[in-house]
């Protein structure tokens, strides 16, 4: 994509590399420096869990269906470029006590103070609010359907004690290794190379009417960012990787880094695209953006008012999109932040709109739980490859490098930006490159025009509102109006 220096700075901020871009974007002072910020660990998680469990036991005689969700998240982030190193090691923790009346009404009290007195105060406040709201005694509580007793789900190699799953030194070593691998990528025309490694170690205890559940999930992602400049313009591309449990897959291979460098350099000679309606071959990253930032958000709180409701046609029969929290991808979880068993939510089935997202998550340990995607998947179909889909086009654009997407519920229209579009003629790429690309269409038209998808998909990991989310998608062939961006 062609970006001004300010726009490139904003892009780097989104990937936690802004402090590392001083020499390129004029955002920071030059010279080699190091920054380390470490938040001291709170009390042992098992001790906090025992205290919270005792508070729920005490609440059983006072409120209906008492429950507590205790969450601790450690986020370790290491970033590096040629002039600076940063390390952030943050831990956030909180507890949410709740009571649910027989008529479905629910009260929550959250606290970031997980000491004994802090948990006691939150539990007492819950009991007080339940009495004031006329909640029935515990004997009239609902059965707690959907909360199933389970042993700890530990998607990591260590034990369930307080030891961190990944040492800070390992994250630092990974960023240094990735930076060294990127050192010669693209030659002198690449003016900035930065590496990021991020690891989240998340623990969650739920105690409710039907028992206790625990899970501990370790997930990570890595990025290498490369920037080429021409005058006042900056052209950005990235190589990335994600993993759950075993973090060895975060070691991005040199081939992927070289491809990212080539993509950034190719944009130096790109041209503006003329506005027109064309056939489009969306790369998996662009299709993932459409599924994650448009379709999933449309269903996040139920179907929006302007779009067709459940049972109505949203796209062609090749549009099948679902959220699968238990899939072993970046957003995996065995149960959600209200303690309910994680189950699949089918958003679109063979082009037909279905129910909304049913997986509730909290952006922070004390925030309100809201429907949110976890592992979103656009289902591949058949055995065709991206090249097979390309060969079936007489003309059009192969669109790559998804940047962002905006959906308007009022109009039902989507605006999707991508870094580049490669011209297609006679089922082959001509070598002409356009960028950036903006696709504008009604969502139902864009999805309704899908006439082919590939038989394999690719997964992309990131964070939405601070929450880990993975989106996988195949190559998708459709049609829409394109303009320059």
N, C-alpha and C positions, 0 to 999 in steps of 0.2 A: 504494500500500500504506500501511497505517497502522503507523507505527513509533515506538518511543520514541526519545528523543534518542540513547541509547547505540546502538541498532540503526542509526539513521541515520548515526552516526559510523562504524560498521563498514562500512556501504555505501560511504561516501565513501572510506574507506581502500582499499577494493577498486579504486577508480577513480583512485587517486593524488591525491585532492582533500582528504584529511583535514587537512593543514596549512592549508587555505584556509577552514575552516568555523568559525573561532573565534567570530564574532559571532552565529552561529545556534545552535551546539550547545554553546557553552561549552568548546570543546576547546583553544583557544589564546587568547593575549592579543590584544586589539584593536589598532587602529592599522595604518597602511599600512607594509608592509615588503617587502623583497626578499631572496631567498636564491638563491645560485648555487653549484652544486657541479660541478666539472669534473675528470674523471680524465684525467691526461696520456696522450697516445697512445703505445702501445708502438712497437717498431721497425717499419719498413716491412714490410707483409705479404708482399711478394714476396721479401724477404730471409729472412724466417722460413720461407716455403715452400721456398726453395732449400736451406736448412739441413736441413729435415725430409726432403726428397727424397734428399739425400746420405746421411742416416742409413738410409733404407730400402734404398738401393743397397748399403750396407755390410752390411746384415742378410741379404741374399739367400743368402749362402753358409752362414749359421748357423742360420736358422729357416725353417720352411715357410710359404709364402704371406705374407711380411711385408707390412704395410700401415701407413699412417699417415693419420689424419684431423686436419687443422689447421683450427680454427674461430676466427674473430674476430667478435664481435658488439658493435656500438656501439648503445646505446639512449639516444636523446635525448628528454627529456620536459620539456615546458613546461606549467605550470598557472597559472591566474590567477583571482582573484575580486575583489570590490570593495576588499579591504583588503590583499591580499598577492599577490606574484608568486614563483614558484619555477622554477628551471631545474636539471635534473640531466642530465649528459652523461657516461655511463659506458661504458667499454670493457672487455670480458672476453675472454680469449684462452686457448687451451689446445691441447694435442696429445694424441692417443691412438694409441699404437703397438699393433699386434696381430699375432698369428701364429695360423694355423689349420692344424691337423694333418689328415692324410688321413682320419681317422675322424670329423672334424667338431668335435673339441675346439678351443676357442679361448682364447687368453690375451690380456689387454689390460693395458697399462701407460699410465697417464695422467699428464700433468704440466701444471702451470700456468706453468712456467718455460720460455718459448719462446726463450731465449737459446741460443747454440750449446752451451755446457756443459750447460744444462738438458736439451736434446734428446738430447745424447750420453748423459747419465746414464740417461735413460728407455729409450733403445735398448739400452744395455748390460744394464739390468735385465731387459728383455724376453728377451734372448738367454739370460741366466742362468736365468730361470724356465722357458724352453722346454727347456733342457738338463735341468733338474731334473725336469721333467714327462715326459721321454722322448719329446719330439716328434721326428719323423723329419727327416732333412736336407731341404733345400729341394727336392731333386730329386723327392721323393715328395709334393710339395705338390699340392693339388687345383687344378683348372684356373682357378678364380676365376670361374665362371659367374655372370653377372649384373652383372659390373663391365665396363662398356663404355667404351673411350676416347672422350673428347668434348672439344670446345673449351669455353671459358668460357661459361656461361649468365649473362648480365648483364641483369637486369630493372630497368634504371635508365638515366638519360640520360648518365651520365658515363663516363669511361674506367676502366680496371682498376687505376689507380694508387692511392696512399694518400689522395688527397683525399676528404673526406667528401662524400656524395651530397647532403646537406641541411645548410645552415648553421643554426647555433643561432638566428640572427636571424630566419630564415624561420619557425621554429617559434614564436618569441615573437610575431612579427607575426600569425600565424594565431590564437593564443589571444586576443590583444587584439581582433582583428576579430570573433571569435566572441562574446567577452564583450560587445562593443559592440552586437552584433546581438541579444543576449539582454536588454539593459538594461531594455527596457520590456515584455518578454514577461510576460503574466499580471498586470501592474499591481502594486499595493502588497501584495497577498496573497502574492506570491512573495517570501520573505524571504532566499533565498540563490540566487545565480547563479554558477556556476563553469564554466570552460572548460579543457579538456585537449587537448594535441596531443602525440602520441608517434610517433617515427620510429625504426625499427630498420634498420640497415645491416649485413647479415650476409654474411660471406665464408667459404667452405668449400673447402679443397683436400683431395682424396683421391688418394693414390698407392698402387696395389695391384698384384697380379700381372699384370693385363691393361692396365695403363697409368695415366694420370693424368686426373683430372677436376677442373674448377673451376666454382664458381658464386658469383655475388654477387647478393643479393636485397635490394632496398630496399622496405620496406612501412611503412605508417603508418595510424594511426587517430586519430579526434578525437571528443570528447564534450562536450556541454553538459549540465550537471546543474542541475536546478531543484528547489527545496524549498518547499513550502507548509506552514505549521504551524497547528494548532488546539490550544490548550492545550499539553499536554506531548507531543503527537503530531506527528511529521514525516512528510510525504507527498512521496515522491521520484519524479521521472521524468527521462528523459534523451533527448536527440537525439544521434545518432551517425552516423559515416561511416568507411569504410575504403578503402584503395587500395593497389595494388602498382605500382611503377615511377613512373608519373605521379601526383604527390601533389596535383594540383589538385582532385581530388574530395573532399578532406578539408574543403573550405570548406562547412560545413553551412548550407543555406539557411534564411532566417528562417521560412519556413512550417513546417519541421520543428521548429524551436525553439518556435514558438507552439503547435503540437500537443502537445509535451511539457509546456508550461506548463498548457494546458487539462486534460491528463490528471491532473497533480498537483492542480490546483484542484478537479477533479470529485470527487476522493476525499474532500474536506472534507465532502461531503454523502452519502457512501456509507453503506450499512447492512450489517448482518451477514447473511450468507446462512444459511438453514436447511439442516440436513444432509438430503441426499436424493440419489437417483440421477437424473441428468438427461442429456439430449442436450447435447453440447458442440461449439461451434465454436471450435477453437483457432486463434488468430492465428499468423502465421508465427514470431513471437518465442517463443511458447509451444511450438509444434511443434519449433522448433530446439533448445530446451532439452531436450525429450524425446529428440530424436535424439542430441544431443551429450553431455548429462550422464548419460543412462541407457543408450541402445542402444550408443553407441560405447564406453562404459566397460565394459559387459558383455562386449564383444569384445576389449578391450584386450590381455588376456593369453591369448586363446583363450576359448572358451565356458565360462562359470562352471558349477560343479557342479550347481546347483539348476535351471538353465534348460534348455530343450530343446536338444539338440545339433544339429550341422549336419545339414540335411536335414529337420528337423522344422518344424512350422508355428509361427511366432512371431506372425503377425498376418494381416490380410486381404490380398487380392491387391493392394491399393493401397499397401501398405507396401513401398517399395523404397528402401533406404538404402545408400550407398556412400561410400568415402573416395577422393578424386581429387587426389593431391598435385600433379599437373602442371596442373591447372586454374588459370587466372590469377586466383585469389582470394588472400585474406590469408595463407593457410598454404602458398603455392606452394613447390615445390622440384623440381629435376630429378633429384636423387638424395638418398638419406637419409643419416643420420649415420654409417652404416657403408660408404658409398660405393656402395650398390646402387641401380640404376635405379629411380626412383619409378614404381610401377604402381598401378592401381586395385585397391582391396580391396572386394569386394561383401560387405556384412554381412547384408543382408536383400534377397532377390529375390522379388518377388511374394508377400511374406508368409512365405517360407521362409528359415530361418536358414542362413547360409553360413559361410565361414571367418572367422578373426579378422583383426585389423589386421595388415598386413605391412610397415608403414612405421615404421622405427626412428628415434627422435630422442633427443637428449641435452638435458635441462633446462639444463645448463651445459656448457661445452666439455670438461670433464673428467669428467662424470658418466657412469654406465653408460647405454647406449642401451636404450630400452624401446619397445614398440609404442605408438604414439600417433596420434591423428587429425591431419589437416592441413587438408584442405578437405572437410568432411563435407557430403553432399547428400541430402536426402529428395526423391526424384524427383517432380516435378509430373506431372499426368496430365490429358489432355483440354484443354478450353478454358474451363471454368467459372471464374468469378471468386469472390472471397469473398462478394460480394453474392448470387450465384447459390446458393451453399451455404447462406447465411442464409435465403433465400427457401424452401428446402426443409424448414425446421424449423417445426413447429407450436408448439413451446415449447423452453425450454432456456436456456443461457447462452453468450454470446460472450465467451470468456476471453482477456484481453490482459495484456501486461506480465509476461512470465515472470521470475521471481525466482531460484528455485533448485529443484533436484530431487535426491531421494535414492533410491537403489535398493538394496534388500536382497537379496543373492544367496541368503541362507538361505530367505527366504520367496517370492522372486520378485515382491515388491510394490514399487511406486513411489509416492512422495509428492512431488507437484509443487505448488509455490506460485506463484501469480500475483497481480499487483497488483489486478486488478479483473475483475468479470464483469458483462456487460450483459444484462439480461433480454430474452428473445426470446418473442414471441407472434405467431402467425399469420404467420411468416416476416418479421417486422419487429422492430426494437428498440423497446421501450416507453419508454425514457428512464430506467428505474430502474437504479441502479448498486449493485452489491455489492462489498465489498472488505474485506480481502483474501480470496482464494479458495484453498482447498487441495483438490487432487484426489488421491484415494487409490484404488488399484486394483492388481490383479495386472497385470504388464506385458503378458502374453499376452492378457488380457481387454481392456485399453485399446487395444492395437494390433489385436486381433481385431475390435473394434467399429467400426473405421474403415470408413465407407461412401462417403466422397467426399473428394477433395482438389482443390485449385484447379489451374489450368493454368499458373500463374506462381508463382515463389518469391521470397523476399527473403533477403539474406545478412547475417549478424551476425558481427562479428569480436571477438576477445578473446584472453585468454591463459589457458592451462591449465598449471599447474606451470611458469610462465615461458615457455611456448612459444606461438608464434602459431598460432591455430586459427580457421578460418572454418566456420560452419555455415549452410547455406541450407535453407529449408523453405517449403512452400506453406501455405495455409489447410488445416486438417484437421478433418473432422467425425467425431466419435466419441461415446462415452457413458461416463460414470463417476460415481462418488460424490463429491459436493462437500460441504465443511464450511467454516466460517469459520476464519480463521487469525489 
